[in-house]
Amino acid sequence: MKHKKLSWLIATLFTSPLLVQQAFAQEAAGDIQQVNVTGIRASVRNALAAKEASNSIVEVIASEDIGKLPDTTIAESLARLPGMSSGLDRGNASQIVARGMGPRFIGATLNGRELASSEPNRAVRFEQFPSESLSGATIYKTQNAELAEGGIATSIDLQTVSPLKYSGRQVSLKADALYYALAKDIGGADKTAPRIGGVYIDQFNNKTLGVALAFSYQDQPSMQKNIRHWGFNEDHSADLNGDGKVDKTPWGFQDDVRHGKDKRTSVLAKAEWKPSKDVLITADSYYAKTAIDEAQMQHWTGDMGNWDGGNSGNFSNLDIRNGYVAGGTVKWVNVINNDARWIQDNSVAASGLNAKFNVGDWKVESDLSTSHAMRASQWRDLRQTSKNSTTINWSFTGDERQSYDFGGLDTGNPANFGAPTLYVDTDGHVKDLLNAVSLSASRPIENSIISRLKVGVRATDREKSYRQTTWQLNSTAAIPDSAYQTVNVSGFPSYIALKDFGASTAAAFGPNAFNPDGQVREDWQIRNDALSGWKVKERSTSAFVQGDLDGEAFGKTYRGNVGVRLVHTTQTGYGAQSLNGAAPTAVEGGTSYNEILPSLNLIFNMDEAQERQVRFSVARAMSRAPLDEMRSSRNLNVVTDSTQPITGSAGNPELKPMMANQVDLAYQWYFSKGSLLSAGAFYKKVSRYIAITSDTTTVNGRPATITRSVNGDGGDIRGVELVYQQAFTSLPAPFDGLGIASNYAYTTSNIHEKTPSVNPYPIEGLMKSNGGVTLWYEKAGYEARISANYHSAFVRNPTWGAGQLIMNEAETYLTLNLAKQLTPNVQLRFGIDNLTNQKAVYTSANIPVQQEVTEFGRRFNLGLSFKM
């Protein structure tokens, strides 16, 4: 039925413009008129023109109009490009996956400047950049010597608007009402939310001074339904069915329903001053903030692990698959009700001052920038255990089947649960400060194979830290049953939740229950918090020389660039060390390294019009180690027998960057405006790949076996990418408004992670197949676009903890966007995200029956755009 509805929708989408009268009168047939191409067609043309002109192999996102990227955030647009995709967070495209490699292989810059990150590692959350603030993005799939080092997979440069490139004042305002369909299943969830944004651009002083201001605000309801398996007792279970084999029993499972606020705000201010044709000075500042206040309701089960067969007699009706107990009945199990709040505040600020001067034949550019990111989060969990045990029936058999019930226990009745304990786990804080300065100069060279020479230097200073506090409180005053409400969620057992979480917890646990200062904590909590905290300092200098190439060989013209980048980095990691559970003491370590990064890019024009191009690139690239894995913290067990090794877990401040020697070859045919047919292949030989494993090293002169991140051998990554785009402008009206953009990528690698220990995962981010197709129509004031994007299963790390890898199963994500120009200044828009209600499915430890399934639901938006 869904396929019939979708077919009907597509048919309606692309035939309805034929049935309406054109909104604007055309000139008489004999008159000459100037056609101003805007909207989707303009975006496609501009992007392909930039791609065609680049000396590198790139993908380009171009704004359809001022303040109008194809999507709400740049992350959604990036995820649709050839060879690229993304993981979801709270239903939004977030961290990018490119060419079979995860976020640690992707560099991110804003106006060419490296960005600080509110994540513990280096990964940038691209959903923090709304369309109002950006004019586009360039995704470098091959390396240039002048590019800031840091992206083996790709380097993504986001560009903000340039006010002096516009003629006259430009104003664009957008307002949307959003509807979240999943809210109808969750009691108390908000169904609707607003989103507003705008851009103002103007020029002064005879167009020598330009200013741009942009803002956005979205009060996005945060909601999801989730069921998660906790894994299996692999080593200490027992034979349950009498076949002489140990049956691995589950530790338990949980359900999780969330609803709340996810408020996103951003502001951009930019000024350009061009007092003469030889001087351009630009100052810009960008700030984005995310504030999440999310209610989380969970049921936890335990008492199912059957440690050494201690409760084998409680199991019956077993469904055992490949040695794993995937379903059955178990008696005497308690249920825990969690009424929790997740509070999280993220912010990122990036400011810079750039000056460009013409000095004779030289073009000189200097840039000074600073970027600062922060993240504060706290999980406030009111935890209550059922007064009486119950009988649980469950069936977790994989393929999204997660069936369970809690017997006769009424989980919506507060009288069935004991006194609550309040857990704050944890109050965590990330800070990242990145300062940079660069200077470059270029000049043309006549009568040489090198048409232009460019040289430059860059220096960065970065410091990132994390600290946390954990505590728990017993109530000093009882919470009456009348303070609770029953929350019903479709498909889940009922929950109990406080009617007023803040007031009730303050009355029962004190007004400072969520303030880390002065809390009484257990020794293990103090020790664990100290070992979890860290700081990393990183200082880097680099220099490059690059020559632009322009000439003729074998009867064909060519262009490109050749160069080399030299990098020197010094890093120091700080943390704490605990020996045999003793009080932690400070510890630090570090290293330094030098890297040489040569690169060559060549484009051969196969015809005089330069429509057919063969592109070739060879380079050496690097991606630095994740910052959180460079911590010095160590938790060690030291036995008295000096012949036995020390054991434990640790960070590794001596991590070197991952390196890759890489080759790209592509054929591109720009056969008409807005049209492209291309095929490309790439090969990357990755060395010093970073993975978590048990590593043999030396600590205080003694051998030690420590679980930590290490530089491994690496391996090969290979892929092919196919692209077909066409604007069907040669078709008779009204079909000349049709267009298509499609791509497919296949990637393979022999690199594996170190987890699970048996049959380890492939490299994080490896999608063997991914691609998409977008069909669009633009004519007579109508716009329509439907996009379908697919990726096969890939390994990702959706949590904060390094090495906590899971398999993100295959997904197909559909979006629909419609628009109608009501007047020359006003446009009506309608859209649906996640049209087929695609769920996120994670499989852990390569065990098909150990899954986590999350439903985010569909999102609808109705909005107006105003432009003048």
Secondary structure, DSSP 4 states (H G I P E B T S, - for coil): -HHHHHHHHHHHHHHGGGGS--SSPPPPTTS-------HHHHHHHHHHHHHHH-SS-EEEEE-SBTTB-SSSBHHHHHTTSTTEEEEEETTEEEEEEETTB-GGGEEEEETTEE---SSSSS---GGGSBGGGEEEEEEESS--TTSPS--SSEEEEEEE--GGGS-S-EEEEEEEEEEEGGGGGBTT---EEEEEEEEEEEEETTTTEEEEEEEEEEEEEEEEEEEEE--B--SS-B-SSSSSSPBBPB--EEEEEEEEEEEEEEEEEEEEEEEETTEEEEEEEEEEEEEEEEEEEEEEE-S-S-GGGTTGGGEEEEEEETTEEEEEEEEEE-EEEEEEEEEEEEEEEEEEEEEEEEETTEEEEEEEEEEEEEEEEEEEEEEEEBSS-EEEEEEEEETTEEEEE-TT--TT-GGGB---EEEEEEEEEEEEEEEEEEEEEEEE-SSSSEEEEEEEEEEEEEEEEEEEEEEEEE-SSPPPGGGEEEE-BTTS--EEEESSHHHHHHHHH-TTTT--TT----HHHHHHHHHH-EEEEEEEEEEEEEEEEEEEETTEEEEEEEEEEEEEEEEEEEEEEEETTPPPEEEEEEEEEEEEEEEEEEEEE-STT--EEEEEEEEEEEEPPPGGGG---EEEE--S-TTSPEEEEE--TTPPPEEEEEEEEEEEEEEETTEEEEEEEEEEEEES-EEEEEEEEEETTEEEEEEEEEE---EEEEEEEEEEEEE-TTSPTTGGGEEEEEEEEEEEE--B-S-SSSSPPBSTT--SEEEEEEEEEEETTEEEEEEEEEE--EEE--SSSTT--EEE--EEEEEEEEEEE-SSSEEEEEEEESTT-PPEEEE-TT-TT-EEEEE---EEEEEEEEE-
